Amino acid sequence: MKNKYLYKFLNLNKKILLQENKNNIIIFDRQRFVPSILSCFFSIALAQKYNSNISVYTTNKNSDYIKIFKSFGINKFYYKYFDDWKIIIKSLFIFFPTIFNINKNGIDWFIKKFKINNIFFGDLIYDTYIRFDKSYLNPKLDFKFIKILFLSIIKIEKIYKVFVKSKPKVIISNGGGYATLGGISARIGDNLKIKIITPYIDKKKRISFIDSKNKKCMVRANGDIKRINTKKLSHYLKKFPIKKIEKYIKDRINAKVVTNTTNILDLKKQKNNKLYFSKKYVINKIFKNKKINKLILIAPHAFSDCPHLVGDIFFKDYYNQVYKTLHFINKLNLDNVGWLVRPHPGSKRYGESGIVEKIVKNLKNDYIKLSIKSIASDNLSKICDNVITCTGTVGQEFAIQGKYSINAGKSYYAGLGFSKDHISKKKFYSTLKNINKIPKLNKSQIIIAKKALFYFEYFDKGIPLEKSKIIDNDVINSALKSANKETIFCKKLINNIKKYKVENDEMFKSIKYLI
């Protein structure tokens, strides 16, 4: 069903005259409604500030998203990626040796080592490959992989050439962990030291942005969370007493507060699991009264959700980490250790139900069992002694209970002293062998863990703008009612666009002095 207010907006919105200049601002179209309209506000404000022209790179020239750009007066669009025979030939010279190297060295080599123009892209391409169809179950050099690889190489070469030739003043890109226009442009732009702006509606329903050149932003241009040391953490939180931090953490468990790194849907689902069990009950029920002195939680990530974006992992992907870890544990035969596996809370949402369950069932190990479905997340952090994850927030949830997380990688909270982070499978497996020797955290470590969880969840990742009279709170609330955010085009937005001029809007003005 078409949104009638979208077409009213397109008819009513007044074009803003833009000058033709050599300075370029390039938008990489995500084909989403909110990013499209925000990209218009940002690009026009910056074009006026820098006396620049605006161009849009897209994958579909006839979409409603392009009509939004045109309604603001933006008319330069590029969508042809196969019109340059030199780029195609160059891409073929990259493509065929890459196929040879994958056959010779494996997909792990591709993920970690593949680069073009001295920029790494293997992780972006692989994560695109496993995003759908559960391809992480059996990744291989099939037609799907080959197609994604070749198309990605051409887009990489095209965008790189555009950046080198036109030297854009700013690019507006949503980044991300996939080989999309946004992911590729952010990776290249960051390497070439081009300012990257990412506008978005934040968790507090404010219009904000990430600036790749601004040190205050908590994430990088691609969306990866920046690490922080204990000195800076203490500095940022010197005005926050520990009691306030502890109250926030308690409210977070009950899904009562806005969170920035944890999906609120997962917190709400965990909150609905109101049954609490003792450690003794869980051991007796699940492990059938076996003698268990140490209970370890294994907490998988959502397998298809950008495994190489947040933190550094050395397994092929999240699924590979769980599969290999469980099979390694299966051969350990450690005395008196029970391994409790809890599938990701959003596994159904990602279409991954039953995958972890199947691995555990096939192992037929009396000491590796699935957790009780109705058990609450904070219940698990209280009764289990440690947690195994890649780079998940669950590691911080255990740390505030005084327990180390065992991370198959280097998490975004690495270096703060409350997690066992690793740089190789060998060291990770060595920790698992000696899991009985891992001590509890001390009081100082627990306080740092609480501060870290508060810092990453409480502070927004970017910079908020002044409030808009055009995209006001009512319009933002309307946008959040639908999955694709098409409902940002509502009756209130139509009334606002009739009433107020874009160039006089305080949000529009604030873009100029904040960037």
C-alpha positions, -999 to +999 in steps of 0.1 A: +000+000+000+014+034-010+017+061+015-004+090+003+016+115+025+048+106+007+034+119-026+019+149-009+053+157+005+069+153-030+044+177-045+046+203-017+084+202-009+101+233-023+133+228-043+164+246-029+186+262-056+222+248-055+252+263-072+274+244-096+310+242-082+340+220-082+337+211-045+318+179-042+294+164-016+286+128-024+256+110-009+256+072-010+219+063-012+209+035+012+174+031-003+157+038+031+133+066+038+148+082+069+184+082+056+172+097+023+154+127+039+181+133+064+208+131+037+189+159+019+190+181+050+227+175+056+239+177+021+221+209+013+233+226+045+269+215+039+266+225+002+257+260+012+284+261+038+312+248+015+298+263-017+296+227-032+275+207-056+257+175-046+257+141-063+240+109-053+252+073-059+225+048-059+215+013-071+180+022-084+174+054-103+136+050-104+128+045-067+108+067-043+140+075-025+153+092-056+121+112-059+128+125-023+162+138-034+147+155-065+120+171-044+148+191-026+164+201-059+191+175-060+194+162-096+228+145-101+225+107-099+249+079-107+238+043-110+259+028-138+288+007-125+295-012-157+300+017-181+337+020-177+355-008-197+388+001-180+374-006-146+358-039-158+391-051-172+410-040-140+383-058-119+388-090-139+425-089-132+417-087-095+388-112-096+406-142-112+437-142-090+414-138-060+394-169-069+428-188-073+439-176-039+406-186-022+409-221-037+445-223-025+443-206+009+407-208+019+379-184+028+396-175+061+425-160+041+400-140+020+383-125+051+415-114+067+438-107+038+418-096+007+424-060-002+422-036-031+442-004-033+457-014+000+423-013+017+408-045+033+374-055+019+373-093+025+352-090+057+326-067+041+322-091+011+320-123+033+295-107+057+273-098+027+276-134+015+263-149+048+237-122+055+209-143+039+202-180+031+222-192+062+253-194+040+274-194+072+264-231+076+285-241+047+305-212+032+321-220-001+331-206-035+297-211-050+279-189-077+264-167-050+299-159-035+314-154-070+287-130-080+289-109-048+327-108-051+328-096-087+301-070-083+318-057-051+352-054-069+336-033-096+319-010-071+351-007-051+371+003-081+344+027-093+340+045-060+378+046-054+383+062-088+355+088-082+371+097-048+406+101-062+394+121-092+368+144-076+383+147-041+349+152-024+348+176+005+323+154+024+306+121+018+273+112+034+272+075+040+255+051+064+286+029+065+279-006+079+295-040+078+284-051+044+297-046+008+269-021+001+275+014-013+275+027+022+299+001+036+323+004+006+323+042+005+329+044+043+359+020+041+375+039+011+366+074+025+382+066+058+414+053+041+416+085+020+410+108+050+377+121+036+352+134+061+323+110+064+290+121+079+263+096+089+229+111+099+204+090+119+176+091+145+192+081+177+178+059+205+165+090+223+146+100+192+168+129+183+183+136+149+220+131+153+251+124+132+285+107+133+315+126+120+345+105+111+368+134+120+352+141+154+369+124+183+338+127+205+319+102+183+319+068+199+320+048+167+341+048+136+329+056+101+319+020+095+299+017+127+325-002+148+325+009+184+357+027+195+376+012+224+383+033+255+409+031+283+402+033+320+417+068+324+393+083+298+364+062+311+369+077+346+372+112+331+339+109+312+321+096+342+335+118+370+301+135+373+282+102+376+281+087+411+283+049+412+247+047+427+233+064+396+253+040+374+240+010+394+204+023+391+207+026+353+221-009+351+191-022+371+167-003+349+185-017+318+178-053+330+141-044+332+142-027+298+131+006+314+159+028+298+172+036+264+202+016+254+227+023+227+246-010+221+220-036+231+189-041+210+159-031+231+139-060+216+163-085+231+161-068+265+123-068+265+123-105+256+147-113+284+125-092+308+095-113+299+114-144+312+104-138+348+113-172+362+144-174+384+162-205+392+190-214+417+223-228+404+216-261+422+181-264+406+196-258+371+224-283+376+200-309+389+174-304+362+197-300+332+227-321+342+207-348+360+224-344+394+259-347+381+287-332+402+292-298+387+315-273+404+317-248+377+289-237+353+299-219+321+275-201+298+281-202+261+263-172+245+262-172+207+257-140+187+231-137+159+250-155+132+241-133+102+245-100+119+278-084+107+302-107+126+333-086+116+319-051+124+322-047+161+355-059+175+381-083+161+374-120+158+396-148+145+370-174+137+354-173+102+322-160+116+299-162+147+285-196+137+319-210+131+330-198+165+301-216+183+305-248+162+343-250+167+341-241+203+315-267+212+334-294+194+366-284+211+349-285+245+333-319+236+369-334+236+381-317+267+364-339+293+371-315+321+360-328+355+330-311+372+324-284+345+290-280+330+286-261+297+252-243+294+243-231+258+218-203+254+208-194+218+208-157+210+175-140+222+169-127+186+175-160+169+139-163+158+140-127+145+170-135+124+155-168+111+181-189+130+159-209+154+170-244+160+206-241+146+224-240+180+200-266+194+210-290+166+247-286+173+242-294+210+219-323+202+244-339+178+272-338+203+253-361+228+275-348+256+260-350+291+281-320+302+270-297+272+233-288+275+209-261+264+198-236+290+162-235+303+142-214+277+123-194+304+154-184+324+162-147+326+194-133+313+205-117+346+196-150+363+222-167+341+249-141+349+243-148+386+244-186+386+271-192+359+307-187+367+319-174+333+306-167+298+320-175+264+313-150+236+330-133+207+326-096+215+291-095+230+277-072+256+270-103+277+307-101+287+300-069+305+269-083+321+290-111+336+318-087+347+294-066+368+287-098+387+324-103+393+330-129+366+354-129+336+341-133+301+361-155+278+361-137+244+369-154+211+383-121+198+391-086+209+359-069+221+352-032+220+356-033+258+390-050+256+418-035+277+396-025+306+408-055+327+375-074+332+375-097+302+398-124+289+403-113+253+423-134+228+441-128+195+442-165+183+424-198+185+454-213+202+453-189+231+415-190+233+415-228+235+443-227+261+421-206+283+392-231+279+415-259+290+424-240+321+389-226+328+389-240+363+418-217+372+401-184+362+396-163+394+368-139+403+371-102+396+380-079+424+360-049+436+380-024+415+375-045+383+337-048+390+334-010+394+352-005+361+329-030+344+298-012+357+312+021+344+320+006+310+285-009+306+270+024+316+292+044+293+285+023+262+248+020+268+240+055+282+261+079+260+249+083+224+274+073+197+271+106+178+263+143+181+227+155+184+214+184+164+190+212+174+154+202+174+136+205+141+102+221+136+098+201+104+109+166+115+096+171+150+090+146+178+055+137+164+070+130+130+099+109+145+074+089+166+053+083+135+084+071+116+092+045+143+058+029+139+068+010+107+097-013+099+108+006+068+101+040+084+079+051+055+055+065+081+079+094+085+057+108+058+026+116+078+000+143+082+021+162+107+051+163+084+028+177+056+015+204+079+051+213+090+065+215+055+036+239+046+043+260+077+081+261+079+110+267+055+138+242+055+165+268+054+151+285+085+148+253+105+171+252+136+181+217+129+192+227+094+212+256+107+229+236+134+243+212+108+264+241+095+280+251+128+284+215+142+302+201+111 
